[in-house]
Amino acid sequence: MGLNIPKAMSCREFKPVIEKFCADPKDFVSENQIVQMATFFGFQRTELKKVKAMAASEVKRSLIACEAP
């Protein structure tokens, strides 16, 4: 048929956002919480690395928000 089926499925365009894991940003507890949720939903390798990076940046953002007067 002429279809080029990739040997491995990956999503290069995958860009996780906190809203996909926590409907209310106030529900965010820790980086570990998000990583556990991603693992439960089957994220692996590259996608899991992106989720970890997103969770780490959310931790930094929440710390900055707490320090702001």
PQR file of N, CA, C, O and H, with PARSE charges and radii, in Angstrom:
ATOM      1  N   MET A   1       0.808  -1.193   0.000 -0.4000 1.5000
ATOM      2  CA  MET A   1       0.000   0.000   0.000 -0.0000 2.0000
ATOM      3  C   MET A   1       0.853   1.259   0.000  0.5500 1.7000
ATOM      4  O   MET A   1       0.347   2.345  -0.282 -0.5500 1.4000
ATOM      5  N   GLY A   2       2.118   1.135   0.306 -0.4000 1.5000
ATOM      6  CA  GLY A   2       2.966   2.310   0.293 -0.0000 2.0000
ATOM      7  C   GLY A   2       3.001   3.082   1.596  0.5500 1.7000
ATOM      8  O   GLY A   2       3.453   4.227   1.618 -0.5500 1.4000
ATOM      9  H   GLY A   2       2.529   0.253   0.535  0.4000 1.0000
ATOM     10  N   LEU A   3       2.530   2.479   2.690 -0.4000 1.5000
ATOM     11  CA  LEU A   3       2.539   3.161   3.984 -0.0000 2.0000
ATOM     12  C   LEU A   3       3.888   2.963   4.658  0.5500 1.7000
ATOM     13  O   LEU A   3       4.424   1.855   4.679 -0.5500 1.4000
ATOM     14  H   LEU A   3       2.162   1.550   2.672  0.4000 1.0000
ATOM     15  N   ASN A   4       4.418   4.015   5.195 -0.4000 1.5000
ATOM     16  CA  ASN A   4       5.662   3.936   5.958 -0.0000 2.0000
ATOM     17  C   ASN A   4       5.316   3.887   7.433  0.5500 1.7000
ATOM     18  O   ASN A   4       4.997   4.912   8.036 -0.5500 1.4000
ATOM     19  H   ASN A   4       3.983   4.914   5.178  0.4000 1.0000
ATOM     20  N   ILE A   5       5.377   2.706   8.012 -0.4000 1.5000
ATOM     21  CA  ILE A   5       5.055   2.532   9.426 -0.0000 2.0000
ATOM     22  C   ILE A   5       6.350   2.641  10.228  0.5500 1.7000
ATOM     23  O   ILE A   5       7.290   1.887   9.978 -0.5500 1.4000
ATOM     24  H   ILE A   5       5.636   1.873   7.523  0.4000 1.0000
ATOM     25  N   PRO A   6       6.414   3.560  11.181 -0.5600 1.5000
ATOM     26  CA  PRO A   6       7.637   3.698  11.980  0.2800 2.0000
ATOM     27  C   PRO A   6       7.866   2.475  12.856  0.5500 1.7000
ATOM     28  O   PRO A   6       6.916   1.828  13.297 -0.5500 1.4000
ATOM     29  N   LYS A   7       9.141   2.164  13.103 -0.4000 1.5000
ATOM     30  CA  LYS A   7       9.482   1.024  13.949 -0.0000 2.0000
ATOM     31  C   LYS A   7       9.110   1.273  15.400  0.5500 1.7000
ATOM     32  O   LYS A   7       8.761   0.341  16.125 -0.5500 1.4000
ATOM     33  H   LYS A   7       9.913   2.690  12.744  0.4000 1.0000
ATOM     34  N   ALA A   8       9.184   2.504  15.817 -0.4000 1.5000
ATOM     35  CA  ALA A   8       8.841   2.855  17.199 -0.0000 2.0000
ATOM     36  C   ALA A   8       7.935   4.073  17.169  0.5500 1.7000
ATOM     37  O   ALA A   8       8.119   4.982  16.360 -0.5500 1.4000
ATOM     38  H   ALA A   8       9.468   3.260  15.228  0.4000 1.0000
ATOM     39  N   MET A   9       6.974   4.078  18.045 -0.4000 1.5000
ATOM     40  CA  MET A   9       6.065   5.209  18.124 -0.0000 2.0000
ATOM     41  C   MET A   9       6.592   6.178  19.178  0.5500 1.7000
ATOM     42  O   MET A   9       6.843   5.790  20.319 -0.5500 1.4000
ATOM     43  H   MET A   9       6.825   3.339  18.702  0.4000 1.0000
ATOM     44  N   SER A  10       6.751   7.403  18.799 -0.4000 1.5000
ATOM     45  CA  SER A  10       7.134   8.430  19.761 -0.0000 2.0000
ATOM     46  C   SER A  10       6.454   9.723  19.355  0.5500 1.7000
ATOM     47  O   SER A  10       6.067   9.910  18.202 -0.5500 1.4000
ATOM     48  H   SER A  10       6.546   7.718  17.873  0.4000 1.0000
ATOM     49  N   CYS A  11       6.323  10.583  20.299 -0.4000 1.5000
ATOM     50  CA  CYS A  11       5.634  11.836  20.049 -0.0000 2.0000
ATOM     51  C   CYS A  11       6.603  12.981  20.301  0.5500 1.7000
ATOM     52  O   CYS A  11       6.761  13.424  21.438 -0.5500 1.4000
ATOM     53  H   CYS A  11       6.637  10.430  21.236  0.4000 1.0000
ATOM     54  N   ARG A  12       7.236  13.451  19.270 -0.4000 1.5000
ATOM     55  CA  ARG A  12       8.207  14.535  19.407 -0.0000 2.0000
ATOM     56  C   ARG A  12       7.529  15.845  19.771  0.5500 1.7000
ATOM     57  O   ARG A  12       8.144  16.718  20.383 -0.5500 1.4000
ATOM     58  H   ARG A  12       7.107  13.091  18.346  0.4000 1.0000
ATOM     59  N   GLU A  13       6.273  15.984  19.401 -0.4000 1.5000
ATOM     60  CA  GLU A  13       5.548  17.225  19.660 -0.0000 2.0000
ATOM     61  C   GLU A  13       4.908  17.249  21.044  0.5500 1.7000
ATOM     62  O   GLU A  13       4.221  18.213  21.382 -0.5500 1.4000
ATOM     63  H   GLU A  13       5.772  15.275  18.904  0.4000 1.0000
ATOM     64  N   PHE A  14       5.114  16.225  21.839 -0.4000 1.5000
ATOM     65  CA  PHE A  14       4.496  16.129  23.158 -0.0000 2.0000
ATOM     66  C   PHE A  14       5.021  17.243  24.051  0.5500 1.7000
ATOM     67  O   PHE A  14       6.223  17.341  24.301 -0.5500 1.4000
ATOM     68  H   PHE A  14       5.672  15.442  21.564  0.4000 1.0000
ATOM     69  N   LYS A  15       4.110  18.078  24.527 -0.4000 1.5000
ATOM     70  CA  LYS A  15       4.467  19.183  25.426 -0.0000 2.0000
ATOM     71  C   LYS A  15       3.520  19.151  26.620  0.5500 1.7000
ATOM     72  O   LYS A  15       2.417  19.694  26.551 -0.5500 1.4000
ATOM     73  H   LYS A  15       3.135  17.998  24.323  0.4000 1.0000
ATOM     74  N   PRO A  16       3.943  18.515  27.721 -0.5600 1.5000
ATOM     75  CA  PRO A  16       3.056  18.422  28.879  0.2800 2.0000
ATOM     76  C   PRO A  16       2.861  19.777  29.557  0.5500 1.7000
ATOM     77  O   PRO A  16       3.766  20.610  29.593 -0.5500 1.4000
ATOM     78  N   VAL A  17       1.680  19.968  30.082 -0.4000 1.5000
ATOM     79  CA  VAL A  17       1.368  21.165  30.871 -0.0000 2.0000
ATOM     80  C   VAL A  17       0.713  20.715  32.169  0.5500 1.7000
ATOM     81  O   VAL A  17       0.067  19.668  32.214 -0.5500 1.4000
ATOM     82  H   VAL A  17       0.945  19.291  30.053  0.4000 1.0000
ATOM     83  N   ILE A  18       0.877  21.500  33.214 -0.4000 1.5000
ATOM     84  CA  ILE A  18       0.374  21.127  34.539 -0.0000 2.0000
ATOM     85  C   ILE A  18      -1.137  20.944  34.529  0.5500 1.7000
ATOM     86  O   ILE A  18      -1.663  20.138  35.297 -0.5500 1.4000
ATOM     87  H   ILE A  18       1.402  22.351  33.178  0.4000 1.0000
ATOM     88  N   GLU A  19      -1.847  21.681  33.669 -0.4000 1.5000
ATOM     89  CA  GLU A  19      -3.305  21.592  33.625 -0.0000 2.0000
ATOM     90  C   GLU A  19      -3.784  20.214  33.186  0.5500 1.7000
ATOM     91  O   GLU A  19      -4.916  19.831  33.485 -0.5500 1.4000
ATOM     92  H   GLU A  19      -1.420  22.336  33.046  0.4000 1.0000
ATOM     93  N   LYS A  20      -2.938  19.461  32.478 -0.4000 1.5000
ATOM     94  CA  LYS A  20      -3.308  18.103  32.060 -0.0000 2.0000
ATOM     95  C   LYS A  20      -3.260  17.131  33.238  0.5500 1.7000
ATOM     96  O   LYS A  20      -3.902  16.081  33.197 -0.5500 1.4000
ATOM     97  H   LYS A  20      -2.019  19.771  32.235  0.4000 1.0000
ATOM     98  N   PHE A  21      -2.511  17.467  34.283 -0.4000 1.5000
ATOM     99  CA  PHE A  21      -2.375  16.594  35.442 -0.0000 2.0000
ATOM    100  C   PHE A  21      -3.180  17.085  36.641  0.5500 1.7000
ATOM    101  O   PHE A  21      -3.662  16.276  37.434 -0.5500 1.4000
ATOM    102  H   PHE A  21      -1.989  18.320  34.317  0.4000 1.0000
ATOM    103  N   CYS A  22      -3.327  18.373  36.778 -0.4000 1.5000
ATOM    104  CA  CYS A  22      -4.078  18.961  37.893 -0.0000 2.0000
ATOM    105  C   CYS A  22      -5.064  19.975  37.321  0.5500 1.7000
ATOM    106  O   CYS A  22      -4.657  21.000  36.775 -0.5500 1.4000
ATOM    107  H   CYS A  22      -2.935  19.029  36.133  0.4000 1.0000
ATOM    108  N   ALA A  23      -6.347  19.692  37.444 -0.4000 1.5000
ATOM    109  CA  ALA A  23      -7.364  20.609  36.920 -0.0000 2.0000
ATOM    110  C   ALA A  23      -7.251  21.971  37.592  0.5500 1.7000
ATOM    111  O   ALA A  23      -7.436  23.008  36.955 -0.5500 1.4000
ATOM    112  H   ALA A  23      -6.677  18.859  37.887  0.4000 1.0000
ATOM    113  N   ASP A  24      -6.948  21.957  38.871 -0.4000 1.5000
ATOM    114  CA  ASP A  24      -6.763  23.197  39.629 -0.0000 2.0000
ATOM    115  C   ASP A  24      -5.292  23.258  40.041  0.5500 1.7000
ATOM    116  O   ASP A  24      -4.825  22.364  40.747 -0.5500 1.4000
ATOM    117  H   ASP A  24      -6.798  21.115  39.389  0.4000 1.0000
ATOM    118  N   PRO A  25      -4.557  24.275  39.626 -0.5600 1.5000
ATOM    119  CA  PRO A  25      -3.134  24.352  39.981  0.2800 2.0000
ATOM    120  C   PRO A  25      -2.870  24.279  41.485  0.5500 1.7000
ATOM    121  O   PRO A  25      -1.764  23.929  41.897 -0.5500 1.4000
ATOM    122  N   LYS A  26      -3.856  24.600  42.302 -0.4000 1.5000
ATOM    123  CA  LYS A  26      -3.689  24.501  43.758 -0.0000 2.0000
ATOM    124  C   LYS A  26      -3.569  23.045  44.208  0.5500 1.7000
ATOM    125  O   LYS A  26      -3.082  22.773  45.305 -0.5500 1.4000
ATOM    126  H   LYS A  26      -4.754  24.884  41.968  0.4000 1.0000
ATOM    127  N   ASP A  27      -4.019  22.098  43.353 -0.4000 1.5000
ATOM    128  CA  ASP A  27      -3.928  20.678  43.686 -0.0000 2.0000
ATOM    129  C   ASP A  27      -2.506  20.141  43.552  0.5500 1.7000
ATOM    130  O   ASP A  27      -2.216  19.039  44.018 -0.5500 1.4000
ATOM    131  H   ASP A  27      -4.415  22.319  42.462  0.4000 1.0000
ATOM    132  N   PHE A  28      -1.625  20.900  42.926 -0.4000 1.5000
ATOM    133  CA  PHE A  28      -0.236  20.480  42.748 -0.0000 2.0000
ATOM    134  C   PHE A  28       0.445  20.394  44.101  0.5500 1.7000
ATOM    135  O   PHE A  28       0.477  21.368  44.853 -0.5500 1.4000
ATOM    136  H   PHE A  28      -1.860  21.795  42.548  0.4000 1.0000
ATOM    137  N   VAL A  29       0.991  19.217  44.408 -0.4000 1.5000
ATOM    138  CA  VAL A  29       1.640  18.995  45.698 -0.0000 2.0000
ATOM    139  C   VAL A  29       3.157  18.952  45.541  0.5500 1.7000
ATOM    140  O   VAL A  29       3.882  19.679  46.220 -0.5500 1.4000
ATOM    141  H   VAL A  29       0.965  18.426  43.797  0.4000 1.0000
ATOM    142  N   SER A  30       3.629  18.093  44.639 -0.4000 1.5000
ATOM    143  CA  SER A  30       5.069  17.948  44.477 -0.0000 2.0000
ATOM    144  C   SER A  30       5.399  17.400  43.096  0.5500 1.7000
ATOM    145  O   SER A  30       4.532  16.921  42.365 -0.5500 1.4000
ATOM    146  H   SER A  30       3.040  17.502  44.087  0.4000 1.0000
ATOM    147  N   GLU A  31       6.669  17.488  42.770 -0.4000 1.5000
ATOM    148  CA  GLU A  31       7.160  16.949  41.502 -0.0000 2.0000
ATOM    149  C   GLU A  31       6.921  15.443  41.443  0.5500 1.7000
ATOM    150  O   GLU A  31       6.554  14.903  40.399 -0.5500 1.4000
ATOM    151  H   GLU A  31       7.373  17.878  43.364  0.4000 1.0000
ATOM    152  N   ASN A  32       7.131  14.777  42.568 -0.4000 1.5000
ATOM    153  CA  ASN A  32       6.961  13.332  42.636 -0.0000 2.0000
ATOM    154  C   ASN A  32       5.521  12.922  42.328  0.5500 1.7000
ATOM    155  O   ASN A  32       5.297  11.889  41.697 -0.5500 1.4000
ATOM    156  H   ASN A  32       7.428  15.216  43.416  0.4000 1.0000
ATOM    157  N   GLN A  33       4.558  13.708  42.758 -0.4000 1.5000
ATOM    158  CA  GLN A  33       3.145  13.430  42.499 -0.0000 2.0000
ATOM    159  C   GLN A  33       2.890  13.355  40.990  0.5500 1.7000
ATOM    160  O   GLN A  33       2.235  12.425  40.520 -0.5500 1.4000
ATOM    161  H   GLN A  33       4.740  14.547  43.271  0.4000 1.0000
ATOM    162  N   ILE A  34       3.398  14.316  40.239 -0.4000 1.5000
ATOM    163  CA  ILE A  34       3.182  14.370  38.796 -0.0000 2.0000
ATOM    164  C   ILE A  34       3.889  13.211  38.103  0.5500 1.7000
ATOM    165  O   ILE A  34       3.333  12.603  37.188 -0.5500 1.4000
ATOM    166  H   ILE A  34       3.931  15.071  40.621  0.4000 1.0000
ATOM    167  N   VAL A  35       5.107  12.901  38.530 -0.4000 1.5000
ATOM    168  CA  VAL A  35       5.862  11.800  37.938 -0.0000 2.0000
ATOM    169  C   VAL A  35       5.143  10.475  38.183  0.5500 1.7000
ATOM    170  O   VAL A  35       5.076   9.638  37.283 -0.5500 1.4000
ATOM    171  H   VAL A  35       5.559  13.395  39.273  0.4000 1.0000
ATOM    172  N   GLN A  36       4.608  10.270  39.381 -0.4000 1.5000
ATOM    173  CA  GLN A  36       3.861   9.046  39.668 -0.0000 2.0000
ATOM    174  C   GLN A  36       2.612   8.946  38.807  0.5500 1.7000
ATOM    175  O   GLN A  36       2.279   7.864  38.323 -0.5500 1.4000
ATOM    176  H   GLN A  36       4.663  10.949  40.112  0.4000 1.0000
ATOM    177  N   MET A  37       1.921  10.058  38.612 -0.4000 1.5000
ATOM    178  CA  MET A  37       0.729  10.054  37.763 -0.0000 2.0000
ATOM    179  C   MET A  37       1.103   9.708  36.321  0.5500 1.7000
ATOM    180  O   MET A  37       0.418   8.915  35.674 -0.5500 1.4000
ATOM    181  H   MET A  37       2.191  10.936  39.005  0.4000 1.0000
ATOM    182  N   ALA A  38       2.181  10.297  35.821 -0.4000 1.5000
ATOM    183  CA  ALA A  38       2.621  10.035  34.453 -0.0000 2.0000
ATOM    184  C   ALA A  38       3.011   8.570  34.278  0.5500 1.7000
ATOM    185  O   ALA A  38       2.685   7.953  33.264 -0.5500 1.4000
ATOM    186  H   ALA A  38       2.737  10.941  36.346  0.4000 1.0000
ATOM    187  N   THR A  39       3.709   8.019  35.265 -0.4000 1.5000
ATOM    188  CA  THR A  39       4.089   6.611  35.213 -0.0000 2.0000
ATOM    189  C   THR A  39       2.853   5.723  35.227  0.5500 1.7000
ATOM    190  O   THR A  39       2.795   4.736  34.492 -0.5500 1.4000
ATOM    191  H   THR A  39       3.975   8.521  36.088  0.4000 1.0000
ATOM    192  N   PHE A  40       1.872   6.055  36.044 -0.4000 1.5000
ATOM    193  CA  PHE A  40       0.626   5.294  36.110 -0.0000 2.0000
ATOM    194  C   PHE A  40      -0.076   5.284  34.749  0.5500 1.7000
ATOM    195  O   PHE A  40      -0.629   4.263  34.341 -0.5500 1.4000
ATOM    196  H   PHE A  40       1.919   6.856  36.640  0.4000 1.0000
ATOM    197  N   PHE A  41      -0.052   6.414  34.055 -0.4000 1.5000
ATOM    198  CA  PHE A  41      -0.722   6.512  32.761 -0.0000 2.0000
ATOM    199  C   PHE A  41       0.123   5.975  31.612  0.5500 1.7000
ATOM    200  O   PHE A  41      -0.292   6.043  30.455 -0.5500 1.4000
ATOM    201  H   PHE A  41       0.398   7.243  34.387  0.4000 1.0000
ATOM    202  N   GLY A  42       1.303   5.441  31.920 -0.4000 1.5000
ATOM    203  CA  GLY A  42       2.098   4.746  30.919 -0.0000 2.0000
ATOM    204  C   GLY A  42       3.126   5.576  30.177  0.5500 1.7000
ATOM    205  O   GLY A  42       3.634   5.139  29.144 -0.5500 1.4000
ATOM    206  H   GLY A  42       1.640   5.386  32.860  0.4000 1.0000
ATOM    207  N   PHE A  43       3.444   6.752  30.670 -0.4000 1.5000
ATOM    208  CA  PHE A  43       4.476   7.551  30.022 -0.0000 2.0000
ATOM    209  C   PHE A  43       5.822   6.900  30.275  0.5500 1.7000
ATOM    210  O   PHE A  43       6.099   6.442  31.384 -0.5500 1.4000
ATOM    211  H   PHE A  43       3.031   7.106  31.509  0.4000 1.0000
ATOM    212  N   GLN A  44       6.664   6.859  29.242 -0.4000 1.5000
ATOM    213  CA  GLN A  44       7.984   6.262  29.366 -0.0000 2.0000
ATOM    214  C   GLN A  44       9.001   7.103  28.617  0.5500 1.7000
ATOM    215  O   GLN A  44       8.646   7.948  27.796 -0.5500 1.4000
ATOM    216  H   GLN A  44       6.439   7.231  28.342  0.4000 1.0000
ATOM    217  N   ARG A  45      10.231   6.868  28.901 -0.4000 1.5000
ATOM    218  CA  ARG A  45      11.387   7.436  28.224 -0.0000 2.0000
ATOM    219  C   ARG A  45      11.296   8.933  27.981  0.5500 1.7000
ATOM    220  O   ARG A  45      11.254   9.717  28.929 -0.5500 1.4000
ATOM    221  H   ARG A  45      10.520   6.182  29.568  0.4000 1.0000
ATOM    222  N   THR A  46      11.265   9.332  26.714 -0.4000 1.5000
ATOM    223  CA  THR A  46      11.333  10.752  26.357 -0.0000 2.0000
ATOM    224  C   THR A  46      10.157  11.528  26.918  0.5500 1.7000
ATOM    225  O   THR A  46      10.323  12.629  27.442 -0.5500 1.4000
ATOM    226  H   THR A  46      11.299   8.694  25.944  0.4000 1.0000
ATOM    227  N   GLU A  47       8.959  10.947  26.806 -0.4000 1.5000
ATOM    228  CA  GLU A  47       7.779  11.638  27.313 -0.0000 2.0000
ATOM    229  C   GLU A  47       7.864  11.822  28.822  0.5500 1.7000
ATOM    230  O   GLU A  47       7.481  12.871  29.340 -0.5500 1.4000
ATOM    231  H   GLU A  47       8.825  10.052  26.380  0.4000 1.0000
ATOM    232  N   LEU A  48       8.365  10.806  29.538 -0.4000 1.5000
ATOM    233  CA  LEU A  48       8.506  10.901  30.991 -0.0000 2.0000
ATOM    234  C   LEU A  48       9.550  11.958  31.366  0.5500 1.7000
ATOM    235  O   LEU A  48       9.382  12.669  32.357 -0.5500 1.4000
ATOM    236  H   LEU A  48       8.676   9.954  29.118  0.4000 1.0000
ATOM    237  N   LYS A  49      10.616  12.062  30.587 -0.4000 1.5000
ATOM    238  CA  LYS A  49      11.623  13.103  30.832 -0.0000 2.0000
ATOM    239  C   LYS A  49      11.005  14.488  30.686  0.5500 1.7000
ATOM    240  O   LYS A  49      11.307  15.395  31.462 -0.5500 1.4000
ATOM    241  H   LYS A  49      10.753  11.485  29.782  0.4000 1.0000
ATOM    242  N   LYS A  50      10.140  14.646  29.690 -0.4000 1.5000
ATOM    243  CA  LYS A  50       9.478  15.940  29.485 -0.0000 2.0000
ATOM    244  C   LYS A  50       8.528  16.247  30.634  0.5500 1.7000
ATOM    245  O   LYS A  50       8.410  17.399  31.054 -0.5500 1.4000
ATOM    246  H   LYS A  50       9.895  13.910  29.060  0.4000 1.0000
ATOM    247  N   VAL A  51       7.845  15.216  31.149 -0.4000 1.5000
ATOM    248  CA  VAL A  51       6.946  15.411  32.288 -0.0000 2.0000
ATOM    249  C   VAL A  51       7.757  15.810  33.516  0.5500 1.7000
ATOM    250  O   VAL A  51       7.357  16.704  34.261 -0.5500 1.4000
ATOM    251  H   VAL A  51       7.941  14.281  30.808  0.4000 1.0000
ATOM    252  N   LYS A  52       8.899  15.148  33.731 -0.4000 1.5000
ATOM    253  CA  LYS A  52       9.760  15.489  34.870 -0.0000 2.0000
ATOM    254  C   LYS A  52      10.249  16.930  34.775  0.5500 1.7000
ATOM    255  O   LYS A  52      10.269  17.647  35.775 -0.5500 1.4000
ATOM    256  H   LYS A  52       9.224  14.421  33.126  0.4000 1.0000
ATOM    257  N   ALA A  53      10.641  17.355  33.583 -0.4000 1.5000
ATOM    258  CA  ALA A  53      11.101  18.735  33.394 -0.0000 2.0000
ATOM    259  C   ALA A  53       9.974  19.717  33.657  0.5500 1.7000
ATOM    260  O   ALA A  53      10.193  20.760  34.273 -0.5500 1.4000
ATOM    261  H   ALA A  53      10.625  16.773  32.770  0.4000 1.0000
ATOM    262  N   MET A  54       8.773  19.401  33.199 -0.4000 1.5000
ATOM    263  CA  MET A  54       7.616  20.272  33.423 -0.0000 2.0000
ATOM    264  C   MET A  54       7.309  20.365  34.911  0.5500 1.7000
ATOM    265  O   MET A  54       7.031  21.450  35.421 -0.5500 1.4000
ATOM    266  H   MET A  54       8.594  18.554  32.698  0.4000 1.0000
ATOM    267  N   ALA A  55       7.357  19.228  35.612 -0.4000 1.5000
ATOM    268  CA  ALA A  55       7.072  19.220  37.047 -0.0000 2.0000
ATOM    269  C   ALA A  55       8.133  20.013  37.813  0.5500 1.7000
ATOM    270  O   ALA A  55       7.806  20.734  38.756 -0.5500 1.4000
ATOM    271  H   ALA A  55       7.583  18.347  35.198  0.4000 1.0000
ATOM    272  N   ALA A  56       9.389  19.883  37.416 -0.4000 1.5000
ATOM    273  CA  ALA A  56      10.458  20.639  38.077 -0.0000 2.0000
ATOM    274  C   ALA A  56      10.274  22.137  37.870  0.5500 1.7000
ATOM    275  O   ALA A  56      10.485  22.924  38.793 -0.5500 1.4000
ATOM    276  H   ALA A  56       9.654  19.297  36.651  0.4000 1.0000
ATOM    277  N   SER A  57       9.883  22.532  36.670 -0.4000 1.5000
ATOM    278  CA  SER A  57       9.664  23.963  36.430 -0.0000 2.0000
ATOM    279  C   SER A  57       8.448  24.463  37.193  0.5500 1.7000
ATOM    280  O   SER A  57       8.409  25.623  37.601 -0.5500 1.4000
ATOM    281  H   SER A  57       9.712  21.893  35.920  0.4000 1.0000
ATOM    282  N   GLU A  58       7.460  23.606  37.389 -0.4000 1.5000
ATOM    283  CA  GLU A  58       6.277  23.991  38.170 -0.0000 2.0000
ATOM    284  C   GLU A  58       6.649  24.173  39.642  0.5500 1.7000
ATOM    285  O   GLU A  58       6.117  25.062  40.306 -0.5500 1.4000
ATOM    286  H   GLU A  58       7.492  22.663  37.057  0.4000 1.0000
ATOM    287  N   VAL A  59       7.554  23.341  40.155 -0.4000 1.5000
ATOM    288  CA  VAL A  59       8.028  23.493  41.533 -0.0000 2.0000
ATOM    289  C   VAL A  59       8.730  24.839  41.681  0.5500 1.7000
ATOM    290  O   VAL A  59       8.487  25.564  42.645 -0.5500 1.4000
ATOM    291  H   VAL A  59       7.986  22.619  39.615  0.4000 1.0000
ATOM    292  N   LYS A  60       9.597  25.172  40.730 -0.4000 1.5000
ATOM    293  CA  LYS A  60      10.305  26.461  40.781 -0.0000 2.0000
ATOM    294  C   LYS A  60       9.318  27.618  40.709  0.5500 1.7000
ATOM    295  O   LYS A  60       9.453  28.601  41.439 -0.5500 1.4000
ATOM    296  H   LYS A  60       9.794  24.583  39.947  0.4000 1.0000
ATOM    297  N   ARG A  61       8.321  27.503  39.825 -0.4000 1.5000
ATOM    298  CA  ARG A  61       7.338  28.564  39.672 -0.0000 2.0000
ATOM    299  C   ARG A  61       6.534  28.751  40.951  0.5500 1.7000
ATOM    300  O   ARG A  61       6.262  29.882  41.354 -0.5500 1.4000
ATOM    301  H   ARG A  61       8.211  26.705  39.233  0.4000 1.0000
ATOM    302  N   SER A  62       6.154  27.648  41.593 -0.4000 1.5000
ATOM    303  CA  SER A  62       5.372  27.753  42.824 -0.0000 2.0000
ATOM    304  C   SER A  62       6.211  28.324  43.972  0.5500 1.7000
ATOM    305  O   SER A  62       5.681  29.036  44.825 -0.5500 1.4000
ATOM    306  H   SER A  62       6.375  26.730  41.265  0.4000 1.0000
ATOM    307  N   LEU A  63       7.514  28.021  44.002 -0.4000 1.5000
ATOM    308  CA  LEU A  63       8.390  28.593  45.029 -0.0000 2.0000
ATOM    309  C   LEU A  63       8.543  30.096  44.836  0.5500 1.7000
ATOM    310  O   LEU A  63       8.544  30.856  45.805 -0.5500 1.4000
ATOM    311  H   LEU A  63       7.945  27.443  43.310  0.4000 1.0000
ATOM    312  N   ILE A  64       8.671  30.516  43.597 -0.4000 1.5000
ATOM    313  CA  ILE A  64       8.788  31.950  43.308 -0.0000 2.0000
ATOM    314  C   ILE A  64       7.493  32.661  43.677  0.5500 1.7000
ATOM    315  O   ILE A  64       7.523  33.769  44.214 -0.5500 1.4000
ATOM    316  H   ILE A  64       8.670  29.898  42.810  0.4000 1.0000
ATOM    317  N   ALA A  65       6.360  32.033  43.393 -0.4000 1.5000
ATOM    318  CA  ALA A  65       5.065  32.637  43.713 -0.0000 2.0000
ATOM    319  C   ALA A  65       4.886  32.770  45.225  0.5500 1.7000
ATOM    320  O   ALA A  65       4.283  33.736  45.695 -0.5500 1.4000
ATOM    321  H   ALA A  65       6.336  31.133  42.957  0.4000 1.0000
ATOM    322  N   CYS A  66       5.404  31.808  45.988 -0.4000 1.5000
ATOM    323  CA  CYS A  66       5.293  31.868  47.452 -0.0000 2.0000
ATOM    324  C   CYS A  66       6.172  32.973  48.035  0.5500 1.7000
ATOM    325  O   CYS A  66       5.816  33.588  49.040 -0.5500 1.4000
ATOM    326  H   CYS A  66       5.893  31.024  45.607  0.4000 1.0000
ATOM    327  N   GLU A  67       7.314  33.225  47.407 -0.4000 1.5000
ATOM    328  CA  GLU A  67       8.239  34.235  47.915 -0.0000 2.0000
ATOM    329  C   GLU A  67       7.806  35.655  47.561  0.5500 1.7000
ATOM    330  O   GLU A  67       8.182  36.609  48.242 -0.5500 1.4000
ATOM    331  H   GLU A  67       7.604  32.726  46.590  0.4000 1.0000
ATOM    332  N   ALA A  68       7.021  35.793  46.505 -0.4000 1.5000
ATOM    333  CA  ALA A  68       6.601  37.137  46.073 -0.0000 2.0000
ATOM    334  C   ALA A  68       5.642  37.744  47.094  0.5500 1.7000
ATOM    335  O   ALA A  68       4.765  37.050  47.609 -0.5500 1.4000
ATOM    336  H   ALA A  68       6.715  35.018  45.951  0.4000 1.0000
ATOM    337  N   PRO A  69       5.802  39.034  47.390 -0.5600 1.5000
ATOM    338  CA  PRO A  69       4.946  39.677  48.406  0.2800 2.0000
ATOM    339  C   PRO A  69       3.538  39.896  47.906  0.5500 1.7000
ATOM    340  O   PRO A  69       2.699  40.424  48.636 -0.5500 1.4000
TER
END
